[in-house]
């Protein structure tokens, strides 16, 4: 097989030097133990086939997306690039923009939310806690309402911090769970029906990722198109009719 004709099982959004951004599909883990399908393994296998490599390759995971979340994610292919890009995430100079469909209508069209959150030990779930609680970490985001119906809202969210299940927790805390997110109080289904509930989708999408290329003087601005689960949603279709700007498919 000609390596140049190999089609990856994901969309490549950007690639230059050791930096590669791809689109994660909802229901897929970013990283997992051996034997469980995940995006890291898919990307490694694709690179090895494309470049006809037989040995191990270096691939650094700089950040992660929750399993039921779709959207843009960046990887690095050498140590120096990984260290430099990881520093941008730590210094909060990376702009991470999400789109979320939530149940309910918000009182204000824009706002900022600050909470303290923590992961529950030995459980794949987080919780909002008092600032004085053990292991509590500050969680900050800003939002604006892009569109709304009588019962749902489309939010554009910019993360100030990157905590465990942060957006899902902060939306649920205020009575606006992400559509499909029954872990945090969502009452409605979203996305395709799946036999294994671990593969379910929620209406949370890492829409845009902006950062400085770790090796060259270049700003990277990546937008992840909306997946099929969004495009086929009747709720999304009602919300998208209200959007003033064109949404790329």
C-alpha positions as CSV (number, residue, x, y, z in Angstrom):
1,X,0.0,0.0,0.0
2,X,1.2,3.5,-0.9
3,X,1.7,5.3,2.5
4,X,0.4,8.6,0.9
5,X,-3.0,6.9,0.2
6,X,-3.6,5.8,3.8
7,X,-6.7,7.4,5.2
8,X,-6.8,8.0,9.0
9,X,-9.9,7.2,11.1
10,X,-9.9,10.8,12.2
11,X,-9.7,14.3,10.6
12,X,-6.4,16.0,10.6
13,X,-7.0,19.7,11.3
14,X,-3.4,21.0,11.2
15,X,0.0,19.6,10.9
16,X,3.4,21.3,10.7
17,X,6.7,20.0,11.9
18,X,6.2,18.0,15.2
19,X,2.8,19.6,15.9
20,X,-0.4,17.8,14.8
21,X,-4.0,18.7,15.6
22,X,-6.7,16.2,15.0
23,X,-10.4,15.9,15.6
24,X,-11.5,13.4,18.3
25,X,-14.8,11.7,17.9
26,X,-17.2,11.5,20.8
27,X,-17.2,8.1,22.6
28,X,-13.5,7.5,22.1
29,X,-10.9,7.8,24.8
30,X,-8.0,10.1,24.3
31,X,-5.7,7.6,25.9
32,X,-6.3,4.1,27.4
33,X,-4.6,0.9,28.7
34,X,-3.5,-1.7,26.1
35,X,-6.3,-3.4,24.3
36,X,-8.8,-0.5,24.5
37,X,-9.3,1.6,21.4
38,X,-8.2,5.2,21.8
39,X,-7.1,8.2,19.8
40,X,-3.5,8.0,20.8
41,X,-3.2,4.5,19.4
42,X,-5.1,5.4,16.2
43,X,-2.7,8.4,15.6
44,X,0.4,6.3,16.3
45,X,-0.7,3.6,13.9
46,X,-1.5,6.1,11.2
47,X,1.8,7.9,11.5
48,X,3.7,4.6,11.4
49,X,1.9,3.4,8.3
50,X,2.2,6.8,6.6
51,X,5.9,7.0,7.3
52,X,6.5,3.3,6.9
53,X,8.1,3.0,10.4
54,X,8.3,-0.2,12.3
55,X,9.7,0.9,15.7
56,X,8.1,3.0,18.4
57,X,7.5,6.7,17.7
58,X,7.4,9.5,20.2
59,X,3.9,11.1,20.6
60,X,3.1,13.4,23.5
61,X,-0.4,14.0,24.8
62,X,-0.5,17.6,25.9
63,X,-4.1,17.7,27.0
64,X,-7.2,15.5,26.9
65,X,-10.8,15.5,26.0
66,X,-13.5,13.6,28.0
67,X,-14.6,10.4,26.3
68,X,-18.1,11.6,25.3
69,X,-16.7,14.9,24.0
70,X,-15.7,15.7,20.4
71,X,-13.4,18.2,18.9
72,X,-9.9,19.6,18.5
73,X,-6.9,18.1,20.3
74,X,-3.2,18.7,19.7
75,X,-0.3,16.2,20.0
76,X,3.5,16.7,19.7
77,X,6.0,14.4,18.1
78,X,9.2,15.4,19.8
79,X,10.2,16.2,23.4
80,X,11.2,19.8,23.0
81,X,7.9,20.7,21.2
82,X,6.0,18.9,23.9
83,X,7.7,20.7,26.7
84,X,7.2,24.1,25.1
85,X,3.5,23.5,24.3
86,X,2.8,22.0,27.7
87,X,4.3,25.3,29.2
88,X,1.7,27.3,27.2
89,X,-1.1,25.2,28.7
90,X,0.3,25.7,32.2
91,X,0.7,29.4,31.7
92,X,-2.9,29.5,30.3
93,X,-1.9,31.2,27.1
94,X,-3.7,28.6,25.0
95,X,-7.2,29.7,24.1
96,X,-9.7,26.8,24.3
97,X,-13.2,27.4,23.0
98,X,-16.0,24.9,23.4
99,X,-19.6,24.8,22.1
100,X,-22.2,23.2,24.3
101,X,-25.9,22.6,24.0
102,X,-27.4,22.7,27.5
103,X,-30.9,22.1,28.8
104,X,-32.7,25.2,29.9
105,X,-32.3,29.0,29.2
106,X,-29.8,31.2,31.0
107,X,-30.8,34.4,32.6
108,X,-27.9,36.4,31.2
109,X,-26.5,36.2,27.6
110,X,-22.9,36.5,28.8
111,X,-21.2,35.7,32.1
112,X,-18.3,34.3,34.1
113,X,-18.5,31.3,36.4
114,X,-16.1,30.5,39.2
115,X,-16.3,27.3,41.4
116,X,-14.1,24.9,43.3
117,X,-14.1,21.4,42.0
118,X,-12.4,18.1,42.6
119,X,-12.4,14.5,41.3
120,X,-14.2,12.0,43.5
121,X,-11.6,9.3,44.4
122,X,-11.9,6.0,42.6
123,X,-14.9,7.2,40.7
124,X,-15.0,8.7,37.1
125,X,-16.9,11.7,38.3
126,X,-16.2,15.2,39.7
127,X,-18.0,17.4,42.2
128,X,-18.3,21.1,43.1
129,X,-17.1,21.7,46.6
130,X,-16.4,24.5,49.0
131,X,-13.1,26.3,48.5
132,X,-11.8,25.0,51.8
133,X,-12.4,21.3,50.9
134,X,-9.5,19.0,50.6
135,X,-8.1,18.9,47.0
136,X,-10.4,21.7,45.9
137,X,-9.2,23.5,42.8
138,X,-10.5,26.7,41.3
139,X,-12.5,26.4,38.1
140,X,-13.1,29.4,35.9
141,X,-14.9,29.9,32.6
142,X,-16.7,32.6,30.6
143,X,-19.6,32.0,28.3
144,X,-22.0,33.7,25.9
145,X,-25.3,32.4,24.6
146,X,-25.1,32.0,20.8
147,X,-28.7,30.8,20.3
148,X,-31.7,29.5,22.3
149,X,-35.0,27.8,22.0
150,X,-37.8,27.6,24.6
151,X,-35.9,24.7,26.3
152,X,-32.3,24.7,25.2
153,X,-29.3,27.0,24.8
154,X,-26.2,27.0,22.7
155,X,-23.2,28.3,24.6
156,X,-19.8,29.3,23.5
157,X,-17.4,28.7,26.4
158,X,-13.8,29.8,26.9
159,X,-12.0,28.0,29.7
160,X,-9.8,29.9,32.1
161,X,-8.8,26.6,33.8
162,X,-8.7,23.0,32.6
163,X,-10.2,21.0,35.5
164,X,-11.6,17.5,35.5
165,X,-15.1,17.5,33.8
166,X,-15.1,21.3,34.4
167,X,-17.6,22.5,31.9
168,X,-20.0,19.6,32.6
169,X,-19.8,20.3,36.4
170,X,-20.2,24.0,36.2
171,X,-23.2,23.9,33.8
172,X,-24.9,21.2,35.9
173,X,-24.2,23.1,39.1
174,X,-26.4,26.0,37.8
175,X,-29.2,23.8,36.5
176,X,-28.1,23.6,32.9
177,X,-26.7,20.2,32.2
178,X,-25.0,19.5,28.9
179,X,-27.5,17.7,26.6
180,X,-27.0,13.9,26.8
181,X,-24.8,14.1,30.0
182,X,-26.8,11.9,32.3
183,X,-23.7,11.6,34.6
184,X,-24.4,15.2,35.6
185,X,-28.1,15.5,35.6
186,X,-29.0,15.5,31.9
187,X,-32.5,14.2,31.2
188,X,-32.4,14.0,27.4
189,X,-30.5,11.8,25.0
190,X,-28.0,13.0,22.4
191,X,-26.2,11.3,19.5
192,X,-26.5,7.8,18.2
193,X,-27.9,4.9,20.2
194,X,-25.0,2.7,21.5
195,X,-25.0,-0.7,23.1
196,X,-22.2,0.2,25.5
197,X,-23.1,3.4,27.4
198,X,-19.4,4.2,27.7
199,X,-19.5,5.1,24.0
200,X,-22.3,7.6,24.3
201,X,-22.0,11.2,23.1
202,X,-22.8,14.5,24.8
203,X,-23.4,17.9,23.2
204,X,-20.0,19.3,24.1
205,X,-17.5,20.0,21.4
206,X,-14.0,21.5,21.5
207,X,-14.7,24.0,18.8
208,X,-11.5,26.0,18.6
209,X,-7.9,25.8,19.7
210,X,-5.4,28.7,19.5
211,X,-1.8,28.5,20.5
212,X,1.7,29.5,19.5
213,X,3.5,26.8,17.4
214,X,6.1,25.4,19.8
215,X,9.0,25.4,17.2
216,X,8.3,28.3,14.8
217,X,7.0,31.9,15.2
218,X,3.5,31.1,14.1
219,X,0.1,31.4,15.7
220,X,-2.0,28.3,15.2
221,X,-5.8,28.8,15.0
222,X,-7.7,25.5,14.5
223,X,-11.5,25.1,14.2
224,X,-13.1,21.7,14.5
225,X,-16.2,21.1,12.4
226,X,-19.3,19.9,14.1
227,X,-19.6,16.1,14.0
228,X,-22.5,14.2,12.5
229,X,-24.2,13.7,15.9
230,X,-24.6,17.5,16.1
231,X,-25.7,17.9,12.5
232,X,-28.4,15.2,12.8
233,X,-29.8,16.6,16.1
234,X,-33.2,18.3,15.8
235,X,-32.3,20.5,18.7
236,X,-29.1,21.7,17.0
237,X,-31.1,22.3,13.8
238,X,-33.4,24.6,15.7
239,X,-30.5,26.4,17.4
240,X,-28.4,26.7,14.2
241,X,-31.3,28.6,12.4
242,X,-30.7,31.4,14.9
243,X,-27.0,31.7,14.3
244,X,-26.0,34.9,12.5
245,X,-22.8,33.5,11.1
246,X,-22.4,30.5,8.8
247,X,-21.3,27.3,10.6
248,X,-18.8,25.2,8.5
249,X,-20.0,21.6,8.1
